[in-house]
């Protein structure tokens, strides 16, 4: 009993740390957003200036040698490609930051029209890069399949993103643990899929990790139950995930798992467009 109390205290401390980290992350994200906007805007301005420069060069072609014209054209082309990449990745970073801010300070239980594919993709890769940040040797295959005509639907994005993140974190941990135990010959893989059926949006996150024992299956949604070492899991994630899916979105969270083969979680949420 004393050991259980100590474990509970430790997990509550970890939860407090996560809450503080969330506030810090939101502050950092807000501060980064402004300079990123400057980078994107100046890249677009520079692209416009390159267009103006190209027009000036074309007006003075007769004063340039063939070699100089070709070299200028190549330089302008490379610069335009570089500017395009800066804008593309800058806007991607802005999108991620906006997602973080939405999670940290979105209005509680507010349903917002949301691109489910974009939300799932962003938080799948946030989870992956978080694992990479902790362990540079972490490397897995992620197979993605998103149904293109999935409509924007009313969800609580800061909650649904948390559910996706929890499931992806667990999948990453499962394949990482198996790769540590099994070594060469094992290819850690996670499959991500979105689709529609019977008026529901369906999100599937499946891994080829160790799978679950019967005991873990029975206790999966118990608060403070975790198979991870102290400091790596609070035992609250799955209970929170089920609450988000089933109580807040009136959906269903189901799973299939076979020990030694892997685990597959499926989120079904009724499609509401208004």
C-alpha positions in Angstrom: 0.0 0.0 0.0 2.8 2.4 0.9 4.5 1.7 -2.5 1.2 2.4 -4.3 0.9 5.8 -2.5 4.5 6.7 -3.4 3.9 5.8 -7.0 0.7 7.9 -7.0 2.6 10.9 -5.6 5.3 10.5 -8.2 2.8 10.4 -11.0 1.0 13.4 -9.7 4.3 15.3 -9.6 4.9 14.3 -13.2 1.4 15.6 -14.1 2.2 18.9 -12.5 5.4 19.1 -14.5 3.5 18.4 -17.7 1.0 21.2 -16.8 3.9 23.7 -16.2 5.6 22.5 -19.4 2.3 23.1 -21.3 2.2 26.7 -20.1 5.8 27.3 -21.0 5.4 25.7 -24.4 2.4 28.0 -25.1 4.4 31.1 -24.2 7.3 30.0 -26.4 5.0 29.2 -29.3 3.4 32.7 -29.0 6.8 34.4 -29.0 8.1 32.4 -32.0 5.0 33.1 -34.1 5.8 36.8 -34.6 9.4 36.4 -36.0 8.1 33.6 -38.2 5.5 35.9 -39.7 8.3 38.4 -40.5 10.3 35.6 -42.2 7.3 34.6 -44.3 6.4 38.1 -45.3 9.9 39.2 -46.2 10.3 36.0 -48.2 7.2 36.9 -50.2 8.5 40.5 -50.6 11.8 39.2 -51.8 10.1 37.0 -54.4 8.3 40.0 -55.7 11.6 41.9 -55.9 13.1 39.0 -57.9 10.2 39.3 -60.3 10.9 43.0 -60.7 14.6 42.3 -61.2 13.9 39.7 -63.9 11.8 42.3 -65.8 14.7 44.8 -65.7 17.1 42.1 -66.9 14.8 41.2 -69.8 14.5 44.9 -70.8 18.3 45.1 -71.0 19.0 41.7 -72.6 20.9 43.3 -75.5 23.5 44.7 -73.1 24.3 41.3 -71.6 26.3 38.4 -73.0 24.6 35.0 -73.5 26.6 33.6 -70.7 25.6 36.4 -68.3 21.9 36.1 -69.2 22.0 32.3 -68.5 23.8 32.8 -65.2 21.4 35.5 -64.1 18.4 33.3 -65.1 19.8 30.3 -63.1 20.5 32.5 -60.0 16.9 34.0 -60.1 15.4 30.5 -60.5 17.3 29.1 -57.5 16.4 32.1 -55.4 12.7 31.8 -56.3 12.8 28.1 -55.3 14.5 29.0 -52.1 12.0 31.7 -51.2 9.2 29.3 -52.0 10.6 26.7 -49.6 11.1 29.3 -46.9 7.4 30.3 -47.2 6.2 26.7 -47.4 8.1 25.6 -44.2 7.4 28.9 -42.4 3.7 28.5 -43.0 3.9 24.8 -41.8 5.6 26.0 -38.6 2.9 28.7 -38.1 0.3 26.0 -38.5 1.9 23.8 -35.8 2.3 26.8 -33.5 -1.4 27.7 -33.9 -2.3 24.1 -33.1 -0.2 24.3 -29.9 -1.8 27.6 -28.9 -5.3 26.2 -29.6 -4.6 23.2 -27.3 -3.3 25.4 -24.5 -5.8 28.2 -24.5 -8.8 27.1 -26.6 -12.2 27.6 -25.1 -13.3 24.6 -23.1 -15.7 22.4 -25.0 -15.9 24.7 -28.0 -16.8 22.9 -31.2 -15.0 24.4 -34.2 -15.1 23.4 -37.9 -11.9 21.4 -38.3 -9.9 19.7 -41.0 -9.6 16.2 -39.4 -6.9 15.1 -41.8 -4.7 18.1 -41.1 -5.2 17.7 -37.3 -4.3 14.0 -37.3 -1.3 14.5 -39.5 0.1 17.4 -37.5 -0.2 15.6 -34.1 1.1 12.3 -35.5 4.3 14.0 -36.6 4.5 16.1 -33.4 4.6 12.9 -31.5 7.2 11.4 -33.7 9.5 14.4 -33.5 9.0 14.5 -29.7 10.3 11.0 -29.5 13.2 11.8 -31.8 14.1 14.7 -29.6 14.3 12.4 -26.6 16.2 9.7 -28.5 18.1 10.4 -31.7 18.3 6.7 -32.5 14.4 6.5 -32.6 13.4 5.8 -36.2 10.2 4.2 -37.5 8.2 3.8 -40.6 4.9 5.8 -40.6 2.4 4.9 -43.3 -0.4 7.4 -43.8 -3.6 7.2 -45.7 -6.1 10.1 -45.5 -9.5 10.1 -47.2 -9.4 13.3 -49.3 -13.1 14.1 -49.3 -13.5 14.0 -45.5 -15.5 17.2 -44.7 -14.6 19.8 -42.2 -16.5 18.8 -39.1 -17.4 20.2 -35.8 -15.1 18.9 -33.1 -13.3 20.3 -30.0 -9.8 20.5 -31.7 -7.7 21.0 -28.6 -9.3 17.9 -27.1 -9.3 15.7 -30.2 -5.7 16.6 -30.9 -4.8 15.5 -27.4 -6.5 12.2 -28.0 -4.6 11.6 -31.2 -1.4 12.6 -29.5 -2.0 10.2 -26.6 -2.6 7.3 -29.0 0.4 8.1 -31.2 2.6 8.5 -28.1 1.6 5.1 -27.0 2.2 3.6 -30.4 5.6 5.2 -30.6 6.5 3.9 -27.2 5.3 0.4 -28.1 7.4 0.1 -31.3 10.4 1.7 -29.7 10.3 -0.7 -26.7 10.0 -3.7 -29.1 12.9 -2.4 -31.2 15.0 -2.1 -28.0 14.1 -5.7 -27.0 14.2 -7.4 -30.4 17.0 -5.4 -32.2 17.9 -6.1 -35.8 15.3 -7.8 -38.0 12.4 -5.8 -36.6 11.0 -2.8 -38.5 8.9 -0.6 -36.2 5.9 0.6 -38.1 2.8 2.7 -37.4 -0.1 2.9 -39.8 -2.4 6.0 -39.8 -5.7 6.0 -41.6 -8.7 8.3 -41.8 -12.0 7.4 -43.6 -15.8 7.8 -43.5 -18.5 5.2 -42.9 -22.1 5.3 -41.8 -22.0 9.1 -41.0 -18.8 8.7 -38.9 -15.3 9.9 -39.3 -12.9 7.1 -38.5 -9.3 7.6 -37.3 -7.1 4.5 -37.0 -3.7 4.3 -35.3 -2.1 0.9 -35.5 1.4 -0.3 -34.5 3.4 -3.5 -34.7 4.7 -3.2 -31.2 4.5 -5.9 -28.4 0.8 -5.8 -28.1 -1.1 -6.1 -24.8 -1.5 -8.9 -22.2 -5.0 -9.7 -21.1 -4.3 -7.9 -17.8 -3.3 -4.7 -19.6 -6.4 -4.9 -21.8 -8.7 -5.2 -18.8 -7.0 -2.3 -16.9 -6.2 -0.1 -19.9 -8.6 2.7 -19.0 -8.0 2.7 -15.2 -6.7 6.0 -13.9 -3.0 5.9 -12.9 -2.5 2.4 -14.5 0.5 2.4 -16.8 3.0 -0.1 -18.1 5.6 2.6 -18.6 8.4 3.3 -16.1 7.8 6.1 -13.6 8.5 9.5 -15.3 7.5 8.2 -18.7 3.8 7.8 -18.1 1.1 9.1 -15.7 -1.5 6.4 -16.4 -4.0 9.1 -17.2 -3.7 9.3 -21.0 -6.1 6.5 -22.0 -8.8 7.5 -19.6 -8.6 11.1 -20.9 -8.6 9.8 -24.5 -11.8 7.7 -24.0 -13.5 10.7 -22.2 -12.7 13.0 -25.2 -14.0 10.6 -27.8 -17.0 9.1 -26.1 -18.3 11.7 -23.7 -17.3 15.0 -25.4 -17.8 13.9 -29.1 -20.4 11.1 -28.6 -18.2 8.7 -30.4 -16.5 5.3 -29.8 -13.0 4.4 -28.9 -12.2 0.7 -29.6 -9.0 -1.3 -29.7 -7.7 -4.7 -30.9 -4.4 -6.0 -29.6 -2.5 -9.3 -29.8 0.5 -9.9 -27.7 3.6 -10.1 -29.8 1.9 -8.7 -32.9 0.7 -5.1 -32.2 -2.3 -2.9 -31.3 -4.9 -1.1 -33.3 -7.0 1.8 -31.9 -10.0 3.1 -33.8 -11.8 6.4 -33.1 -15.3 6.8 -34.5 -16.9 10.2 -34.3 -20.3 11.3 -35.8 -19.8 13.8 -38.6 -21.3 17.1 -37.7 -20.8 20.0 -40.1 -22.6 22.7 -38.2 
